[in-house]
Amino acid sequence: MDIVLRAAFAYVFIVFVMRVMGRRELSSLSAADLVLVVVLGDLVQNGVTQSDMSMTGVTIAISTFVLLTVASSYLSFKSARVRKVVQGEPLIIVQDGEPIQRNLRSERLTLEDVMTEARGNDIAAVDEIKWAVLEAGGKITFVKK
């Protein structure tokens, strides 16, 4: 039971850390982010199983993570409130050609980041954008004027 409680705590903490990292960072992991994820995995394993290196301990820890992942996915599907906490909500970052600085700052995005994505969608200038929406998964969706 101890492994289940430690795994559950680790799962909740990892979800929290991923939400703090921000949507945009999760959609495009840099080399430093990848190292963080790999090291985080090793640290979680040490914290969850402690000195229990048995196959039973590993199976219990993995099963707990899988069950929590499925449960949070199901709860997100059933409840808008849970979905908002776990996945976040879309955020408008440009409206009628005007960047919304408060939203850009909160997501640690620059207008240059937005325009890089816009050019990939055949949008050359911010004036051409009716809406730019940072989706919950980190992708930016554009609606042209």
C-alpha contacts under 8 A as a table, 3 or more apart, distances in Angstrom:
res1	aa1	res2	aa2	distance
1	M	4	V	5.12
1	M	5	L	6.40
2	D	5	L	5.27
2	D	6	R	6.26
3	I	6	R	5.14
3	I	7	A	5.94
3	I	48	V	5.92
3	I	49	T	6.11
3	I	57	G	7.08
3	I	60	I	7.05
3	I	61	A	6.22
4	V	7	A	5.07
4	V	8	A	6.02
4	V	60	I	6.84
4	V	61	A	6.26
4	V	64	T	6.09
5	L	8	A	5.08
5	L	9	F	6.18
6	R	9	F	5.12
6	R	10	A	6.09
6	R	47	G	7.23
6	R	48	V	5.09
6	R	49	T	7.96
7	A	10	A	4.99
7	A	11	Y	6.06
7	A	48	V	5.34
7	A	61	A	5.80
7	A	64	T	6.36
7	A	65	F	6.60
8	A	11	Y	5.08
8	A	12	V	6.32
8	A	64	T	6.79
8	A	65	F	7.05
8	A	68	L	7.35
9	F	12	V	5.28
9	F	13	F	6.10
10	A	13	F	5.04
10	A	14	I	6.04
10	A	44	V	6.48
10	A	48	V	7.21
11	Y	14	I	5.17
11	Y	15	V	6.28
11	Y	65	F	6.51
11	Y	68	L	7.47
12	V	15	V	5.21
12	V	16	F	6.21
13	F	16	F	5.01
13	F	17	V	6.15
14	I	17	V	5.00
14	I	18	M	6.11
15	V	18	M	5.15
15	V	19	R	6.24
15	V	86	V	7.47
16	F	19	R	5.16
16	F	20	V	6.22
17	V	20	V	5.03
17	V	21	M	6.15
18	M	21	M	5.07
18	M	22	G	6.77
18	M	26	L	7.45
19	R	22	G	5.46
19	R	23	R	7.15
19	R	86	V	7.80
19	R	87	Q	7.94
21	M	25	E	6.37
21	M	26	L	7.21
22	G	25	E	5.63
22	G	26	L	6.59
22	G	107	E	6.34
23	R	26	L	5.33
23	R	27	S	6.46
23	R	107	E	7.40
23	R	136	A	6.49
23	R	137	G	5.97
23	R	138	G	4.35
24	R	27	S	5.28
24	R	28	S	6.61
24	R	107	E	7.27
24	R	109	L	7.94
24	R	137	G	7.75
24	R	138	G	4.46
24	R	139	K	7.12
25	E	28	S	5.44
25	E	29	L	5.87
25	E	30	S	7.94
25	E	138	G	7.44
26	L	29	L	5.80
26	L	137	G	7.71
26	L	138	G	6.68
27	S	137	G	6.64
27	S	138	G	5.07
27	S	139	K	6.73
29	L	32	A	7.81
29	L	33	D	5.38
29	L	34	L	6.13
30	S	33	D	5.07
30	S	34	L	6.22
31	A	34	L	5.09
31	A	35	V	6.30
32	A	35	V	5.13
32	A	36	L	6.22
33	D	36	L	4.94
33	D	37	V	6.27
34	L	37	V	5.11
34	L	38	V	6.27
35	V	38	V	5.14
35	V	39	V	6.05
36	L	39	V	5.22
36	L	40	L	5.81
37	V	40	L	4.96
37	V	41	G	6.16
38	V	41	G	5.18
38	V	42	D	6.58
39	V	42	D	5.15
39	V	43	L	6.15
40	L	43	L	5.06
40	L	44	V	5.98
41	G	44	V	5.18
41	G	45	Q	6.19
42	D	45	Q	5.11
42	D	46	N	6.34
43	L	46	N	5.17
43	L	47	G	6.18
44	V	47	G	5.03
44	V	48	V	5.88
45	Q	48	V	5.18
45	Q	49	T	5.98
45	Q	50	Q	7.65
46	N	49	T	5.67
46	N	50	Q	5.16
46	N	51	S	7.73
47	G	50	Q	5.35
48	V	61	A	7.00
49	T	52	D	5.23
49	T	53	M	6.95
49	T	57	G	6.43
49	T	58	V	7.03
49	T	61	A	7.22
50	Q	53	M	7.94
52	D	57	G	6.03
53	M	57	G	6.54
53	M	58	V	7.03
54	S	57	G	5.26
54	S	58	V	6.47
55	M	58	V	5.13
55	M	59	T	5.95
56	T	59	T	5.04
56	T	60	I	6.07
57	G	60	I	5.16
57	G	61	A	6.18
58	V	61	A	5.13
58	V	62	I	6.08
59	T	62	I	5.25
59	T	63	S	5.90
60	I	63	S	5.09
60	I	64	T	6.07
61	A	64	T	5.16
61	A	65	F	6.40
62	I	65	F	5.15
62	I	66	V	6.18
63	S	66	V	5.06
63	S	67	L	6.02
64	T	67	L	5.15
64	T	68	L	6.08
65	F	68	L	5.17
65	F	69	T	6.07
66	V	69	T	5.06
66	V	70	V	6.15
67	L	70	V	5.16
67	L	71	A	5.95
68	L	71	A	4.95
68	L	72	S	5.96
69	T	72	S	5.27
69	T	73	S	6.09
70	V	73	S	5.06
70	V	74	Y	6.08
71	A	74	Y	5.07
71	A	75	L	6.02
72	S	75	L	5.04
72	S	76	S	5.92
72	S	86	V	7.72
73	S	76	S	5.07
73	S	77	F	6.20
74	Y	77	F	5.02
74	Y	78	K	6.26
75	L	78	K	5.05
75	L	79	S	5.80
75	L	82	V	6.43
75	L	83	R	7.40
76	S	79	S	5.33
76	S	80	A	6.58
76	S	81	R	7.80
76	S	82	V	5.17
76	S	83	R	4.14
76	S	84	K	7.92
76	S	86	V	7.17
76	S	87	Q	7.97
77	F	80	A	7.45
77	F	83	R	6.93
79	S	82	V	5.33
79	S	83	R	6.17
80	A	83	R	4.94
80	A	84	K	6.09
81	R	84	K	5.21
81	R	85	V	6.53
82	V	85	V	5.17
82	V	86	V	6.05
83	R	86	V	5.21
83	R	87	Q	5.44
83	R	88	G	6.75
84	K	87	Q	5.57
84	K	88	G	4.49
84	K	89	E	5.82
85	V	88	G	5.68
87	Q	136	A	6.09
87	Q	137	G	7.54
88	G	136	A	5.33
89	E	135	E	6.89
89	E	136	A	5.16
90	P	133	V	6.34
90	P	134	L	5.55
90	P	135	E	4.32
90	P	136	A	5.07
91	L	103	N	7.27
91	L	133	V	5.46
91	L	134	L	5.07
91	L	135	E	6.46
91	L	136	A	7.78
92	I	95	Q	7.00
92	I	100	I	7.53
92	I	103	N	7.26
92	I	131	W	6.96
92	I	132	A	5.92
92	I	133	V	4.40
92	I	134	L	6.22
93	I	99	P	5.91
93	I	100	I	5.16
93	I	101	Q	7.53
93	I	103	N	5.75
93	I	104	L	5.99
93	I	131	W	7.61
93	I	132	A	5.56
93	I	133	V	5.70
93	I	134	L	6.61
94	V	97	G	6.19
94	V	98	E	5.45
94	V	99	P	4.24
94	V	100	I	5.51
94	V	129	I	7.23
94	V	130	K	7.36
94	V	131	W	5.44
94	V	132	A	4.81
94	V	133	V	7.11
95	Q	98	E	5.34
95	Q	99	P	6.45
95	Q	100	I	7.12
95	Q	129	I	7.21
95	Q	130	K	5.56
95	Q	131	W	4.78
95	Q	132	A	6.69
96	D	127	D	7.29
96	D	129	I	6.14
96	D	130	K	4.28
96	D	131	W	6.26
96	D	145	K	7.54
97	G	126	V	5.22
97	G	127	D	4.32
97	G	128	E	6.36
97	G	129	I	5.08
97	G	130	K	5.88
97	G	131	W	7.55
98	E	126	V	7.32
98	E	127	D	7.49
99	P	104	L	7.71
99	P	111	L	7.26
100	I	103	N	5.62
100	I	104	L	6.32
101	Q	104	L	4.97
101	Q	105	R	5.98
102	R	105	R	5.23
102	R	106	S	6.20
103	N	106	S	5.09
103	N	107	E	6.37
104	L	107	E	5.33
104	L	108	R	5.97
104	L	109	L	4.95
104	L	110	T	6.41
104	L	111	L	7.75
105	R	108	R	4.81
105	R	109	L	6.09
105	R	110	T	7.61
106	S	109	L	7.83
109	L	113	D	6.23
109	L	114	V	7.42
110	T	113	D	5.17
110	T	114	V	6.64
111	L	114	V	5.03
111	L	115	M	6.11
112	E	115	M	5.02
112	E	116	T	6.05
113	D	116	T	5.18
113	D	117	E	6.59
114	V	117	E	5.28
114	V	118	A	6.12
114	V	140	I	7.68
115	M	118	A	4.61
115	M	119	R	5.99
115	M	123	I	7.95
115	M	124	A	7.74
115	M	125	A	7.48
115	M	126	V	7.12
116	T	119	R	5.39
116	T	120	G	6.64
117	E	120	G	5.14
117	E	121	N	6.69
117	E	140	I	7.14
118	A	121	N	5.02
118	A	122	D	6.50
118	A	123	I	5.04
118	A	124	A	6.98
118	A	142	F	7.24
119	R	122	D	4.98
119	R	123	I	4.88
119	R	124	A	5.57
120	G	123	I	7.31
121	N	142	F	7.76
123	I	126	V	7.64
123	I	128	E	6.57
123	I	129	I	7.52
123	I	144	K	7.85
124	A	128	E	7.39
125	A	128	E	5.66
125	A	129	I	7.58
126	V	129	I	5.51
127	D	130	K	7.87
128	E	144	K	5.73
128	E	145	K	5.60
129	I	132	A	6.70
129	I	142	F	6.80
129	I	143	V	6.11
129	I	144	K	4.68
129	I	145	K	5.61
130	K	142	F	7.63
130	K	143	V	5.51
130	K	144	K	5.12
130	K	145	K	4.66
131	W	142	F	5.76
131	W	143	V	5.06
131	W	144	K	6.97
132	A	140	I	6.52
132	A	141	T	5.64
132	A	142	F	4.55
132	A	143	V	6.45
133	V	140	I	5.48
133	V	141	T	5.14
133	V	142	F	6.46
134	L	138	G	6.04
134	L	139	K	5.88
134	L	140	I	4.49
134	L	141	T	6.47
135	E	138	G	5.35
135	E	139	K	5.37
135	E	140	I	5.96
135	E	141	T	6.99
136	A	139	K	7.50
